[in-house]
Amino acid sequence: FKSKEGSEDGFDEKDLLLEGEDWTVRGNSLNPNTPLGRAVSDACEELEDLAKLERQIQDETFAILEKLGVKRDDEVGKEQGEAEAE
């Protein structure tokens, strides 16, 4: 999204909110000693785990495709190599 006021494609973030909701986050979401902070931390850890699993599945898929003779696009291969180097 470009901003809270709207985005380049004309989509307004406020369309995502239910009636009565606002953009205010109450509590300290970065403090691991609060319930909200623990929930945010747990959600971030889960997202990281899912991203790792997704990468593993993609790697396995590409390995199988290569065994079948399917070539990868050079740009995709370069991006993957750069991401793994980080």
Disulfide bonds with the S-S distance in Angstrom:
none
